[in-house]
Amino acid sequence: MPVSLRSSVGARRSGGSGILLALNLDLLRNVVFLLFLLRWTRKGVVKLKGRGLIGTTIDFYVATRRTLYNCFLRAPGVRTQVQKQVDDSLAKMKAKLVPRGPGMTHYLALPKEGWNEQQVRTELERLGEMEHTKWEDGYVSGAVYHGGQELVKLQTEAFGKFTVSNPIHPDVFPGVRKMEAEVVAMVRYSRYLLAARANDTYKVLSIFNAPTGAAGVTTSGGTESILMACLSARNKAYAERGVTEPEMILPETAHPAFRKACSYFNIRMHLVACPAPTYQVSIPAVTRLINSNTILLVGSAPNFPHGIIDDISSLSRLALRKKLPLHVDCCLGSFLVPFLERAGFPTEPFDFRLRGVTSISCDTHKYGFAPKGNSTVLYRTKSLRTHQYFICPDWSGGVYASPSVAGSRPGALIAGCWASMMSLGENGYISTCHSIVGCAKDIEVAIRENPSLAPDLAILGRPLVSVVAFTTTSASSLDVYDVADAMSAKGWHLNALQSPPAIHVAVTLPVVAAAATLVADLVAVVDELQERDRVRVAEGKGRAPRNRGDMAALYGVAGSLPSKAIVSELAEGFLDMLYKA
């Protein structure tokens, strides 16, 4: 080829290669853009399917409003004023939580010489007698699930015998391993079930009607039980379906531990409304939200805010149809809900008799009356439990395996739980169920029928267990948070709720003894608030302004803001204060 043509041919070849490279880059760019478009189109379709056009629009409006409000709060002048109010609130909180003054000594360093036993006992007595809400007199809603002084003595003795024990070493502490296994078994299998199995009938008549092959573990509390159930569902979905963007659907009334699980385990959360008058989770809304990334459905038996048992039967049918796990949170219901029928109260199906239920969390430290720090999570099959295990086979320190979050665990708490369950037995739990739920029914009837309460207060939903939630009626001039603050002034420690504004009473054995006083004080508070308004109207001043007390300020004013940033800041300050010596 002539020299004069070589350069032109080479140029054509290089030019062709450049064009081909450009075409390939364009194709790659288009493919990436198409995948991006498909991904977000799918997300949009799923969003519209789950929330609907109106719901999606409302979600967008709420998110935009929240963002704009947060920007407003960060404005220089506004931020200074907000911070001043937050600091003032935290200062008041500190005065209550971290008392100072004469007779109050704070120990910020180890003593040079160790105290003798009498010094330690004296200081422990002083700490136990610090001013507090008198839960012993039944003035505290929930919080303290006390089984009686005799049971406490037995628990203390059991604790003392196993103080140094640790279930992570079953060969060193075989008794603790045995008790832990038996606690799980007793929650699953009653004596009737064991008798049936001995006769080879395998008829399920256990506390939670667990099927053959069911499994479980003990945990440190309801939050850990829920975390483990969510972790198991996430790992199962990844192992069996390759789900890498897991999503969970739960009622808005479900325990915050589910939200914590979503935060810890990178699970997208879908909250479903629980509308009046039933306050149960909306099954059609749950159905619309299910997609290929859904790993778990959730129901409560009952929920904490309103004491309502969700429609677990419908959730079970939905879970079976969609081939999804269903977790039932029975932490609060614990040893009440399984015994409702045998104690003579109405109930609803919620346990493993429903084939769609795959896991249940149950707090033995609530109405099981075990020492605080005890709970269980139960699974329909052993394979479901395996998904929550952590195993490290190649650690230089040896093979490491743990069934739940903790490594070392207090065997003394397990001993206290085992002793409590063995001491009460099934008849003991049926008796306490009768007392506690019966008291809750009496409080409910008083609010519904007492002529001094019925015009102003209304029960939320149809509570079946130990929690009774109530709010003010639409015809009432009272604010429910003013009622809560007035009850607090009389020494009661009740639970304030939001969305909707309400108060609830969680009945415990101590509350049973004080129930008549509770109703009488509630009548007195409503009468006092009504009389206050009547006097002001007669004087031409109009009704008293609402939301004046601490509880009213937090839930009535701050709770109505578009963003919960201020409430979160107060909560952070509260948590910091817990560690203020």
C-alpha positions in Angstrom: 0.0 0.0 0.0 1.4 3.4 -0.9 2.7 5.4 2.0 0.3 8.3 1.2 -2.7 6.0 1.8 -1.6 4.3 5.0 -2.2 7.3 7.3 -5.8 7.8 5.9 -6.7 4.1 6.3 -5.3 4.1 9.8 -7.3 7.2 10.6 -10.5 5.5 9.3 -9.8 2.5 11.4 -9.2 4.5 14.6 -12.2 6.7 13.7 -14.3 3.5 13.4 -13.1 2.3 16.8 -13.9 5.6 18.4 -17.4 5.6 16.9 -18.0 2.0 18.2 -16.7 3.0 21.7 -19.0 6.0 21.7 -22.0 3.8 20.6 -21.2 1.3 23.4 -21.0 4.0 26.0 -24.3 5.4 24.8 -25.9 2.0 25.0 -24.5 1.4 28.5 -25.7 4.8 29.6 -29.2 4.1 28.2 -29.3 0.7 29.9 -28.3 2.3 33.3 -30.9 5.0 32.8 -33.5 2.5 31.9 -32.8 0.4 34.9 -32.9 3.5 37.1 -36.2 4.5 35.5 -37.6 1.0 36.0 -36.5 0.8 39.6 -38.1 4.1 40.6 -41.2 3.4 38.4 -41.7 0.2 40.3 -41.2 2.0 43.6 -43.8 4.5 42.5 -46.3 1.9 41.5 -45.8 0.0 44.7 -46.3 3.2 46.7 -49.5 4.0 44.8 -50.7 0.5 45.2 -50.0 0.5 49.0 -51.2 4.0 49.9 -53.4 4.9 47.0 -53.4 8.3 45.2 -54.9 10.2 48.1 -52.7 8.5 50.7 -49.6 9.1 48.7 -50.5 12.8 48.3 -51.1 13.1 52.0 -47.8 11.4 52.8 -46.0 13.8 50.4 -47.8 16.8 52.0 -46.9 15.6 55.6 -43.3 15.0 54.6 -43.0 18.4 52.9 -44.7 20.2 55.9 -42.3 18.5 58.3 -39.3 19.4 56.3 -40.3 23.0 56.0 -41.1 23.2 59.8 -37.7 21.7 60.6 -36.1 24.4 58.5 -38.1 27.0 60.3 -36.9 25.7 63.7 -33.3 26.0 62.5 -33.7 29.7 61.7 -31.3 31.7 64.0 -33.9 33.7 66.0 -36.3 30.8 66.3 -33.7 28.3 67.2 -32.6 30.4 70.2 -36.1 30.7 71.5 -36.8 26.9 71.0 -33.5 26.0 72.7 -34.4 28.2 75.7 -37.7 26.5 76.2 -36.1 23.0 75.8 -33.5 23.9 78.4 -36.2 25.2 80.8 -38.1 21.9 80.4 -35.0 19.8 80.9 -34.1 21.8 84.0 -37.5 21.1 85.5 -37.1 17.4 84.6 -33.6 17.4 86.2 -35.0 18.7 89.5 -37.4 15.8 89.6 -35.1 13.0 88.4 -31.8 14.1 89.9 -32.6 15.5 93.4 -30.0 17.6 95.2 -29.9 19.1 98.7 -29.4 18.2 102.3 -29.1 14.5 103.0 -28.5 13.6 99.4 -24.9 12.3 98.8 -23.7 11.6 95.3 -20.8 9.0 95.0 -18.8 9.9 91.9 -15.7 7.8 92.7 -14.9 4.5 94.4 -14.4 4.8 98.2 -10.8 4.6 99.3 -11.6 1.7 101.6 -14.5 -0.6 100.9 -17.6 -0.2 103.0 -18.6 -2.8 105.6 -21.9 -4.7 105.0 -23.9 -2.6 107.4 -22.9 0.6 105.6 -24.0 -0.9 102.3 -27.3 -2.1 103.7 -28.0 1.3 105.3 -27.4 3.1 102.0 -29.5 0.6 100.1 -32.3 1.2 102.6 -32.0 5.0 102.0 -32.1 4.5 98.2 -35.1 2.3 98.4 -36.9 5.0 100.5 -36.3 7.9 98.1 -39.5 9.8 97.2 -41.4 8.0 94.4 -44.8 7.3 93.1 -46.4 4.8 95.4 -46.7 1.8 93.2 -47.0 -0.3 96.3 -50.4 1.4 96.9 -51.6 0.6 93.4 -51.2 4.2 92.1 -49.1 3.3 89.1 -50.5 2.0 85.8 -48.6 -1.0 84.6 -44.8 -0.7 85.2 -44.6 -2.9 88.3 -46.0 -6.4 87.7 -45.9 -7.6 91.3 -46.9 -11.1 92.2 -47.0 -10.6 96.0 -44.4 -10.4 98.8 -44.2 -14.2 99.2 -43.3 -14.6 95.6 -40.7 -11.9 95.8 -39.1 -13.7 98.7 -39.0 -16.9 96.7 -37.5 -15.1 93.7 -34.8 -13.5 95.9 -33.9 -16.9 97.3 -33.7 -18.4 93.7 -31.6 -15.3 92.6 -29.2 -15.8 95.5 -28.6 -19.5 94.6 -27.7 -18.7 91.0 -26.1 -15.2 91.3 -22.8 -16.1 89.5 -24.4 -18.4 86.9 -24.2 -17.7 83.2 -26.2 -19.7 80.6 -23.4 -19.2 78.0 -21.6 -22.0 79.9 -24.1 -24.8 80.1 -21.5 -27.3 81.2 -20.6 -25.2 84.2 -24.2 -24.3 85.1 -26.3 -27.3 84.0 -29.1 -26.4 86.4 -29.6 -23.0 84.6 -29.6 -24.7 81.2 -32.3 -27.1 82.4 -34.5 -24.3 83.9 -34.2 -22.2 80.8 -35.3 -25.0 78.6 -38.2 -25.8 80.9 -39.4 -22.2 81.0 -39.6 -22.2 77.2 -41.3 -25.6 77.3 -43.8 -24.5 80.0 -44.8 -21.5 77.9 -45.4 -23.8 75.0 -46.7 -27.0 76.6 -49.1 -27.3 79.5 -49.6 -30.4 81.5 -52.7 -31.3 79.3 -50.5 -31.3 76.2 -47.9 -33.5 77.8 -50.6 -35.9 78.9 -52.0 -36.0 75.4 -48.6 -36.6 73.9 -48.0 -39.4 76.4 -51.1 -41.0 74.9 -49.8 -40.4 71.4 -52.8 -38.2 70.5 -50.6 -35.1 70.1 -53.6 -32.9 70.7 -52.4 -29.3 71.2 -53.8 -27.8 74.4 -50.8 -25.7 75.5 -50.7 -22.2 76.8 -50.1 -20.9 73.3 -51.2 -24.0 71.5 -47.8 -24.7 70.1 -47.7 -27.4 67.4 -45.3 -30.4 67.4 -41.8 -29.2 66.5 -42.3 -25.6 67.9 -39.3 -23.9 69.4 -38.3 -20.8 71.4 -35.7 -19.0 73.4 -35.7 -16.8 76.5 -34.6 -13.1 76.2 -34.0 -10.1 78.4 -37.4 -8.6 77.7 -40.2 -7.9 75.2 -38.0 -5.6 73.1 -35.4 -8.3 72.5 -38.0 -10.9 71.8 -39.5 -8.6 69.1 -36.0 -7.8 67.7 -35.3 -11.5 67.4 -38.5 -12.3 65.6 -37.9 -9.5 63.1 -34.3 -10.6 62.6 -35.4 -14.2 62.0 -38.0 -13.0 59.4 -35.4 -10.8 57.7 -32.8 -13.6 57.5 -35.4 -16.1 56.4 -36.5 -13.8 53.5 -32.9 -13.3 52.4 -32.0 -17.0 52.6 -35.1 -18.3 50.8 -36.1 -15.4 48.5 -33.0 -13.3 48.2 -34.7 -10.2 49.6 -32.2 -7.4 50.0 -34.6 -4.5 50.6 -36.8 -6.0 53.3 -40.1 -4.3 54.3 -42.3 -4.9 57.4 -46.0 -4.1 57.8 -47.2 -3.3 61.2 -50.1 -1.5 63.0 -49.4 2.1 64.1 -50.3 0.9 67.6 -47.6 -1.9 67.6 -44.9 -1.6 70.2 -42.0 0.7 69.3 -39.6 -2.3 69.5 -40.7 -3.1 65.9 -39.6 0.4 64.8 -36.3 -0.2 66.7 -35.9 -3.4 64.7 -36.4 -1.6 61.5 -33.8 0.9 62.5 -31.3 -1.7 63.7 -31.7 -4.2 60.8 -32.3 -1.8 57.9 -35.9 -2.8 57.3 -38.3 -0.4 55.7 -41.4 0.1 57.8 -45.0 0.5 56.7 -47.3 1.8 59.4 -51.0 0.9 59.0 -53.8 2.9 60.6 -56.0 1.4 63.3 -59.2 3.5 62.8 -62.1 4.0 65.2 -64.4 2.5 66.4 -62.5 -0.8 66.7 -58.9 0.6 66.8 -57.8 -2.7 65.2 -55.3 -2.7 62.3 -57.0 -2.2 58.9 -56.7 -5.5 57.0 -57.4 -4.0 53.5 -54.6 -1.4 54.1 -52.2 -4.2 55.1 -53.2 -6.2 52.0 -52.4 -3.3 49.7 -49.0 -2.7 51.1 -47.7 -6.3 50.6 -45.1 -6.7 47.8 -42.2 -8.9 46.9 -40.0 -7.3 49.5 -42.4 -7.9 52.4 -40.8 -10.1 55.1 -43.2 -9.9 58.0 -46.7 -9.0 59.1 -47.4 -8.0 62.7 -50.4 -8.0 65.0 -50.8 -7.3 68.7 -52.6 -9.3 71.4 -53.2 -6.8 72.8 -51.5 -3.5 71.9 -50.1 -1.3 74.6 -51.9 2.0 73.9 -55.6 0.9 73.8 -55.5 -2.7 75.0 -57.1 -3.9 71.8 -56.4 -7.3 70.2 -55.9 -6.9 66.5 -57.9 -9.1 64.0 -55.3 -11.9 64.2 -57.6 -14.4 62.4 -57.7 -12.1 59.3 -54.0 -11.5 59.4 -53.4 -15.2 59.6 -55.5 -15.9 56.5 -53.7 -13.1 54.7 -50.2 -14.4 55.8 -51.1 -17.9 54.6 -52.4 -16.6 51.2 -49.3 -14.5 50.7 -46.9 -17.1 52.2 -45.5 -14.6 54.7 -44.5 -14.9 58.4 -46.9 -13.4 60.9 -45.7 -12.3 64.4 -48.1 -11.8 67.2 -46.9 -9.5 70.0 -48.3 -11.0 73.2 -45.8 -9.3 75.5 -48.4 -7.3 77.4 -51.0 -10.1 77.2 -48.4 -12.6 78.4 -50.1 -14.9 80.9 -53.5 -13.2 80.7 -54.7 -13.6 77.2 -54.1 -17.4 77.1 -56.2 -17.9 80.2 -59.1 -15.5 79.4 -61.5 -18.2 78.4 -60.7 -20.5 81.3 -61.1 -17.5 83.7 -64.6 -16.9 82.2 -63.9 -13.9 79.9 -64.5 -13.4 76.2 -61.5 -13.8 74.0 -60.4 -13.9 70.4 -58.1 -16.4 68.5 -54.6 -15.2 68.4 -52.1 -18.0 68.9 -50.6 -21.0 67.1 -54.1 -22.5 66.5 -54.2 -20.0 63.6 -52.0 -21.6 61.0 -50.7 -18.3 59.7 -49.1 -17.4 63.0 -45.4 -18.2 62.9 -44.0 -16.5 66.0 -45.2 -15.1 69.3 -43.5 -12.9 71.9 -44.5 -13.3 75.5 -43.2 -11.5 78.5 -42.8 -13.8 81.5 -41.8 -10.7 83.6 -45.2 -9.0 83.2 -48.3 -11.1 84.1 -46.0 -14.1 84.5 -44.7 -12.2 87.6 -41.1 -13.2 86.9 -38.3 -10.8 87.9 -37.7 -8.0 85.4 -35.5 -9.0 82.5 -37.4 -12.1 81.4 -39.3 -12.8 78.2 -39.7 -15.4 75.5 -40.0 -15.6 71.8 -41.7 -18.7 70.3 -41.6 -20.1 66.8 -43.8 -22.5 65.0 -40.8 -24.4 63.7 -37.2 -24.9 64.8 -35.9 -23.7 61.5 -37.5 -20.3 62.1 -35.6 -20.1 65.4 -32.4 -21.0 63.7 -32.6 -17.8 61.6 -32.1 -15.7 64.7 -28.9 -17.5 65.9 -25.5 -16.0 65.6 -22.6 -18.4 64.9 -18.9 -17.6 64.3 -17.1 -20.8 63.5 -13.6 -19.3 62.7 -12.9 -17.0 65.6 -9.4 -17.4 67.0 -10.9 -17.9 70.5 -12.8 -21.0 69.4 -16.3 -21.6 67.9 -18.7 -18.9 69.2 -22.5 -19.3 69.1 -25.3 -17.4 70.9 -29.1 -17.8 70.5 -29.9 -14.1 70.8 -28.4 -10.6 71.2 -26.6 -11.1 74.5 -23.6 -13.4 75.0 -23.3 -13.6 78.8 -26.7 -13.6 80.5 -27.8 -13.6 84.1 -28.8 -17.2 85.1 -30.2 -15.8 88.3 -33.0 -14.1 86.4 -33.8 -17.4 84.7 -33.9 -19.1 88.1 -36.3 -16.4 89.4 -38.5 -16.9 86.3 -38.6 -20.7 86.7 -39.4 -20.4 90.4 -42.3 -18.0 89.7 -43.9 -20.2 87.1 -43.5 -23.3 89.2 -44.9 -21.5 92.3 -48.1 -20.1 90.6 -48.9 -23.0 88.2 -51.8 -22.9 85.8 -54.5 -22.4 88.5 -52.5 -19.5 90.0 -52.4 -17.8 86.6 -56.1 -18.4 86.0 -56.8 -16.8 89.4 -54.7 -13.7 88.8 -56.3 -13.4 85.3 -59.7 -13.4 86.9 -58.7 -10.7 89.4 -56.9 -8.4 87.0 -59.2 -8.6 84.0 -62.2 -8.5 86.3 -60.9 -5.2 87.7 -60.3 -3.8 84.2 -63.9 -4.7 83.4 -65.1 -2.9 86.5 -63.2 0.3 85.6 -64.5 0.1 82.0 -68.1 -0.2 83.3 -67.7 2.7 85.7 -66.4 5.0 82.8 -69.2 3.9 80.5 -72.1 4.0 83.0 -71.2 6.3 85.9 -73.4 9.4 85.5 -70.5 11.6 86.5 -68.1 10.1 84.0 -70.2 8.9 81.0 -71.1 12.4 79.6 -67.4 13.4 79.5 -65.3 10.2 79.0 -65.5 7.5 76.4 -63.8 4.1 76.2 -61.6 3.4 73.1 -62.6 0.3 71.3 -63.5 -3.0 73.0 -60.7 -3.9 75.5 -60.6 -7.6 76.4 -57.6 -7.8 78.7 -56.0 -5.5 81.3 -55.7 -2.2 79.6 -58.6 0.4 79.6 -58.0 3.5 77.4 -60.4 6.4 77.5 -60.6 9.9 76.0 -63.1 12.8 76.3 -66.3 12.7 74.4 -67.0 15.1 71.5 -69.7 16.8 73.6 -67.4 17.4 76.6 -65.6 20.7 77.2 -62.8 18.9 79.0 -59.3 18.2 77.7 -58.2 14.6 78.4 -54.6 15.8 79.2 -56.0 18.2 81.8 -57.7 15.1 83.3 -54.4 13.3 83.3 -52.6 16.2 85.0 -55.3 16.5 87.6 -55.0 12.7 88.3 -51.2 13.1 88.6 -51.8 15.8 91.2 -53.7 13.3 93.2 -50.7 10.9 93.1 -51.7 8.7 90.2 -49.2 7.7 87.5 -51.3 7.0 84.4 -50.2 6.7 80.8 -50.9 9.5 78.4 -51.5 8.6 74.8 -51.5 10.4 71.5 -53.2 9.9 68.1 -55.8 10.1 69.4 -55.3 12.0 72.7 -56.3 9.6 75.6 -55.3 8.1 78.9 -55.0 4.4 79.8 -54.9 2.3 82.9 -52.9 -0.9 82.8 -54.3 -3.0 85.7 -51.9 -5.0 87.8 -52.4 -6.8 91.1 -51.5 -3.6 93.1 -54.0 -1.6 91.0 -56.7 -4.1 91.8 -56.6 -3.1 95.5 -56.8 0.6 94.6 -59.4 0.4 91.8 -62.3 1.9 93.8 -60.1 4.9 94.8 -59.1 5.3 91.2 -62.7 5.6 90.0 -63.6 7.9 92.9 -60.6 10.2 92.2 -61.5 10.2 88.5 -65.1 11.3 89.3 -63.7 14.0 91.6 -61.3 15.3 88.9 -64.0 15.5 86.3 -66.4 17.3 88.7 -63.6 19.7 89.7 -62.7 20.5 86.1 -66.4 21.0 85.2 -66.9 23.2 88.2 -63.9 25.3 87.3 -65.3 25.9 83.9 -68.8 26.7 85.3 -67.3 29.3 87.7 -65.3 31.0 84.9 -68.2 31.1 82.6 -70.4 32.6 85.3 -67.7 35.3 85.9 -67.6 36.1 82.2 -64.0 34.8 81.8 -64.9 31.9 79.5 -63.7 28.3 79.9 -60.2 27.7 81.4 -57.4 27.5 78.8 -56.4 24.0 78.0 -53.0 22.3 78.0 -51.5 23.9 81.0 -49.9 21.0 82.9 -46.7 19.0 82.2 -48.5 16.2 80.4 -50.8 18.5 78.5 -47.7 20.6 77.4 -45.9 17.5 76.1 -48.7 15.7 74.4 -51.2 18.5 73.8 -49.0 21.3 72.5 -45.7 19.7 71.4 -47.6 16.6 70.1 -49.6 18.7 67.7 -46.6 20.2 65.9 -45.9 19.2 62.3 -42.5 17.9 63.4 -41.6 15.8 66.5 -38.0 17.3 66.5 -38.6 19.2 69.7 -40.1 16.1 71.4 -37.2 14.0 70.3 -34.8 16.6 71.7 -36.6 16.5 75.0 -36.5 12.7 74.9 -32.7 12.8 74.3 -32.3 15.1 77.2 -34.3 12.7 79.4 -32.1 9.8 78.4 -28.9 11.7 79.1 -30.3 12.6 82.5 -30.7 9.0 83.5 -27.0 8.8 83.7 -26.5 12.1 85.5 -24.9 11.1 88.9 
